[in-house]
Amino acid sequence: MKFIIEKVSKNSQARAGRIILPKGEIETPVFMPVGTQGTVKTMSPKELLEIGVQMITANLYHLYLRPGIKVIEEGGGISKFISFFRPVLTDSGGFQIASLSPLVNIKEEGVQFKSHIDGSTHFFTPENVVIYQEKIKSDIGMCLDICLPYPVEYEEAKKALTKTIEWAKKSKEIKSREFNLFGIIQGATYLDLRREATKALLDIGFDGYAIGGLFLGETPKLSYEIVAACADLIPQEEVRYVMGCGYPEDILECVKLGIDLFDCVLPTRNGRTGTAFTSEGRIIIKNAKFEKDYSPLDPNCECYTCQNFTRAYLRHLFISEEILGPRLLTYHNIYFFIHLIKKIRETILNDQFEEFYNSFKQRYNRNLT
Ligand SMILES: [Zn+2]
């Protein structure tokens, strides 16, 4: 994996670059739709490519439980198995274990957990998590980490962080030379822990650095402070990734702080439940005011959904619980995120990022309408 920086913005840390991977080049900043179970829900790989998706994420916790590492390995690896022939990043599952497993027992050597599907007991270690990700041929893998909920006491955060760093060392030791592995910076909402984590991971040395455990309910201001504190310590030539950062306003803010990679379930999850992201803000398509609204979902969008369907029809699909509704809204939402990040990249390259940042903040309404 190679990372080339093409341009750094004059008045901020925003940068445009390129990640070169065997399965293709990724223009950064980039937004990766989430394909937890090896599918970006409701979308075919063909549609993802048509929208301009460059890379997706999948999740080891889910894939390990179902269909199982062996099935994917023998099926030729993740890209072949799911028929998405672009890079796939896999998350280690630390966050999913913490949020989904009915029973979690963190030990010195790893984490024991019960499957949320059938209650069976499993054990993830930093080592086997790397091996599994290598076996399924992830293009970028993540270290096993301990992701804590928000809020959490300082002492607990410190204890978990010590373990996350120890595990990061073990992950690095076991990985093969050609496997791309990112470290995950934890430390909850404590700036000193976050800085300590960043330095420790840099000492170990990874192919990229992710900031995890954010956007879990803390104020956006605090999230940005933590992102800034970590990003400032990560050298310019390294890839920076903020995990789970998904509101357009948060992405824009993090790009400004020098972040390159983003992923979030928001465009897909909201698409399925009837919330659309538009150039002016989010709208709930089921609202009565759209009953006879024959305008497109977003008049400024060129996606298939906006070019062909009205808000009134989309509302009808959702009210009637027709499966096409979630599909069309997801299509639009992913298109919206991909084109937003493309626009951001273009403005960085053209020295217009700050103007774009200001105009977006003026135009975009954070609240639901
Ligand atoms: Zn659209």
Residues whose N, C-alpha, C, O or C-beta is under 5 A from the ligand:
A	BS01	ZN	C301 E302 C303 T305 C306 H332
